Amino acid sequence: MSEKKIIAVVGATGSQGGGLVRALLDDGAFAVRALTRDPASKKGAALSAAGADVVAADLDDEASLDRAFDGVHGAFVVTNYWAPLTPEQEAKQSRAERELAQARAAARALERAGVAHVIWSTLEDTRGHFADDAQVPDVEGYKVPHFDAKAEADAFFAGLPVTYLRTTLFFENFDDSFPPRRGEDGTLTLALPLADQPLAGIAVDDIGRTALGVFRRGDALIGQTVSIAGDILTGDGYAAALADDLGEPVTYVPVPFDAFRAQGFPSAVEMGNMFQYYAENSAQFTADRDLDRVRELNPRLQSFRDWLAGRQKSPA
């Protein structure tokens, strides 16, 4: 029996990469090379125990990528805008500049390795929507840098056998970043700057399972953009699902974009701009995410309610 083709997964101990490693190991069609800065970490050791070949690689170290991509059939590449900068890095570059440099390094290493299929996890460029709107403040020279820098980096992969996988908001954010909050009167509210527009969301595991579906299609999706989501709901729709999950009412409260940006936490402007883009460009953004097409690639695709029910069964 021939050896399995190897898929290299960047960020294997992170959200998206971790989801793909789990999907690959569960499926068994490919061998898994899990890339992480520290293979000896608890997460790295767990991946090794589960059957992945865990190797040391760092997007800031191009030579390590050459070693990690050597001999692989496919590669999944994702960069993390939100990863903290070291003081030395911060003195030299912004997070967006680092993300661009990492994507460029990965693309160069993939070209040298002659990888047959690359999935680049990316997002839309919001600058075309906002244009020169002075009411939407710039962040690091972009409008939504964790979108725009990835979209800019698409060009680095253009000469490779690439599928562009456009993701969206993670369902997990409703647990950690903006869960329903209990007010002084005891009621729960979901306060988000979405106006009355639908928002596409997806479970992290479904990003991995859909990426697996892309790899399983072979060459069929090379050169294409696959935009994904697991559900598309308004703020009221997300609140209703959360209410049923929690067993008590949750009221959606639309927050004005400027009010969200003015909250003062470190990423408030960036996130406020993101939500304004989601809301103002909702028709196009959601239309690009055909749930039936995503389900063809990933038959286990979860709706928001599916994800809520599934996460309750997981140990705390």
KENU-742084 format. One record per residue (C-alpha): residue in one letter; x negated, y, z. Coordinates in steps of 0.25 Angstrom, whole numbers, padded with zeros to 4 digits, always signed. Layout:
! KENU-742084
AXYZ
...
//
This chain:
! KENU-742084
M+0000+0000+0000
S-0005+0014-0004
E-0009+0024+0007
K+0001+0034+0010
K-0001+0048+0005
I-0005+0058+0015
I+0002+0071+0019
A-0006+0081+0026
V+0002+0090+0036
V-0003+0103+0040
G+0002+0108+0054
A+0005+0094+0058
T+0007+0097+0073
G+0016+0109+0069
S+0031+0110+0066
Q+0032+0108+0051
G+0019+0099+0050
G+0023+0091+0062
G+0037+0089+0055
L+0031+0084+0043
V+0021+0075+0050
R+0033+0068+0057
A+0041+0067+0044
L+0029+0061+0037
L+0026+0051+0048
D+0041+0047+0049
D+0042+0045+0034
G+0029+0037+0032
A+0028+0040+0017
F+0015+0048+0019
A+0003+0048+0028
V+0002+0060+0037
R-0011+0069+0039
A-0007+0079+0050
L-0015+0091+0050
T-0017+0098+0064
R-0028+0107+0070
D-0029+0098+0082
P-0027+0083+0079
A-0029+0080+0094
S-0018+0088+0099
K-0006+0082+0105
K+0002+0084+0092
G-0009+0079+0083
A-0011+0067+0091
A+0004+0064+0091
L+0004+0065+0075
S-0008+0055+0075
A-0001+0045+0084
A+0012+0046+0075
G+0003+0042+0063
A-0002+0055+0056
D-0017+0057+0052
V-0019+0070+0061
V-0031+0078+0056
A-0037+0091+0060
A-0034+0103+0050
D-0032+0118+0052
L-0026+0127+0042
D-0037+0137+0046
D-0048+0127+0042
E-0048+0124+0027
A-0058+0113+0028
S-0049+0106+0038
L-0038+0106+0028
D-0047+0100+0017
R-0050+0088+0026
A-0035+0087+0030
F-0030+0087+0016
D-0040+0078+0010
G-0033+0066+0004
V-0019+0070+0007
H-0007+0069-0003
G+0001+0080+0003
A+0001+0091+0013
F+0011+0099+0021
V+0005+0113+0024
V+0011+0123+0034
T+0005+0135+0041
N+0010+0141+0054
Y+0011+0156+0054
W+0014+0156+0069
A+0002+0149+0073
P-0006+0158+0083
L-0018+0165+0078
T-0031+0164+0085
P-0037+0177+0089
E-0048+0175+0079
Q-0037+0173+0068
E-0028+0184+0072
A-0040+0194+0070
K-0041+0189+0056
Q-0028+0186+0051
S-0013+0187+0053
R-0004+0174+0054
A+0001+0176+0040
E-0014+0177+0035
R-0018+0165+0042
E-0006+0157+0037
L-0010+0161+0023
A-0024+0157+0025
Q-0020+0143+0030
A-0011+0141+0019
R-0022+0145+0009
A-0031+0135+0016
A-0022+0124+0015
A-0019+0126+0001
R-0033+0126-0003
A-0036+0113+0005
L-0024+0106-0002
E-0029+0110-0015
R-0043+0105-0013
A-0037+0092-0007
G-0028+0090-0019
V-0015+0087-0011
A-0004+0082-0020
H+0008+0089-0012
V+0008+0101-0003
I+0020+0106+0005
W+0018+0120+0009
S+0027+0124+0020
T+0031+0139+0017
L+0042+0149+0018
E+0048+0160+0010
D+0041+0174+0008
T+0050+0184+0014
R+0043+0196+0008
G+0051+0195-0005
H+0064+0196+0003
F+0059+0208+0012
A+0051+0215+0002
D+0047+0228+0008
D+0058+0229+0018
A+0052+0238+0029
Q+0062+0234+0039
V+0056+0220+0039
P+0042+0222+0046
D+0030+0216+0040
V+0022+0205+0048
E+0008+0202+0044
G+0011+0209+0031
Y+0023+0199+0028
K+0038+0200+0032
V+0038+0186+0038
P+0024+0181+0038
H+0027+0166+0042
F+0035+0166+0029
D+0028+0175+0020
A+0014+0170+0022
K+0018+0155+0019
A+0025+0160+0006
E+0013+0168+0002
A+0005+0155+0005
D+0013+0147-0005
A+0004+0153-0016
F-0008+0145-0010
F-0001+0132-0013
A+0004+0135-0027
G-0006+0127-0034
L-0004+0115-0025
P+0006+0104-0027
V+0015+0111-0016
T+0029+0111-0011
Y+0033+0123-0004
L+0041+0120+0008
R+0049+0132+0013
T+0053+0130+0027
T+0062+0138+0036
L+0066+0141+0051
F+0064+0129+0060
F+0076+0124+0068
E+0066+0123+0079
N+0066+0138+0081
F+0080+0137+0087
D+0073+0130+0098
D+0061+0138+0100
S+0061+0151+0094
F+0075+0156+0094
P+0084+0147+0102
P+0098+0151+0107
R+0096+0161+0119
R+0104+0162+0131
G+0109+0176+0134
E+0112+0181+0148
D+0127+0177+0146
G+0122+0163+0144
T+0126+0162+0130
L+0116+0157+0119
T+0113+0165+0107
L+0105+0163+0094
A+0099+0176+0091
L+0092+0177+0077
P+0091+0187+0066
L+0098+0179+0055
A+0110+0189+0053
D+0121+0179+0048
Q+0112+0172+0037
P+0109+0157+0037
L+0095+0153+0041
A+0088+0140+0036
G+0082+0131+0047
I+0075+0118+0047
A+0069+0108+0057
V+0054+0107+0058
D+0055+0092+0056
D+0063+0094+0043
I+0052+0102+0037
G+0043+0090+0039
R+0053+0080+0033
T+0056+0089+0021
A+0041+0091+0018
L+0040+0076+0019
G+0052+0075+0009
V+0044+0084-0001
F+0032+0076+0000
R+0040+0063-0003
R+0045+0070-0016
G+0031+0069-0021
D+0028+0079-0032
A+0043+0083-0034
L+0042+0096-0025
I+0028+0100-0028
G+0029+0115-0033
Q+0043+0117-0026
T+0048+0125-0014
V+0056+0117-0005
S+0064+0126+0005
I+0069+0119+0017
A+0079+0120+0028
G+0088+0111+0037
D+0099+0120+0039
I+0104+0134+0036
L+0113+0141+0046
T+0117+0155+0051
G+0113+0160+0064
D+0128+0156+0069
G+0125+0142+0063
Y+0112+0140+0071
A+0119+0145+0083
A+0131+0135+0081
A+0122+0123+0080
L+0114+0128+0092
A+0127+0129+0100
D+0131+0115+0097
D+0117+0110+0100
L+0117+0117+0114
G+0132+0115+0117
E+0135+0130+0119
P+0137+0142+0111
V+0126+0149+0103
T+0129+0162+0097
Y+0120+0167+0085
V+0116+0182+0087
P+0110+0189+0074
V+0098+0197+0078
P+0095+0209+0070
F+0082+0207+0062
D+0075+0220+0068
A+0080+0216+0082
F+0073+0202+0081
R+0060+0209+0076
A+0060+0218+0087
Q+0060+0207+0098
G+0045+0208+0100
F+0040+0194+0100
P+0028+0191+0092
S+0035+0186+0079
A+0048+0194+0080
V+0045+0202+0068
E+0041+0190+0060
M+0053+0182+0064
G+0063+0194+0063
N+0058+0195+0048
M+0060+0180+0046
F+0074+0180+0051
Q+0077+0192+0043
Y+0072+0185+0030
Y+0080+0173+0034
A+0093+0181+0035
E+0091+0190+0023
N+0086+0180+0014
S+0095+0169+0019
A+0102+0166+0006
Q+0090+0163-0002
F+0082+0156+0010
T+0093+0147+0013
A+0097+0144-0002
D+0082+0140-0004
R+0084+0129+0007
D+0093+0118+0001
L+0096+0109+0012
D+0101+0098+0003
R+0087+0098-0004
V+0080+0098+0009
R+0088+0086+0013
E+0084+0079+0001
L+0069+0080+0005
N+0073+0078+0020
P+0085+0070+0022
R+0084+0071+0037
L+0085+0087+0036
Q+0091+0092+0049
S+0102+0103+0050
F+0100+0113+0062
R+0111+0104+0070
D+0103+0092+0066
W+0090+0098+0072
L+0097+0102+0084
A+0103+0089+0087
G+0090+0082+0084
R+0081+0091+0093
Q+0090+0088+0105
K+0087+0073+0104
S+0072+0076+0105
P+0065+0076+0119
A+0064+0090+0125
//
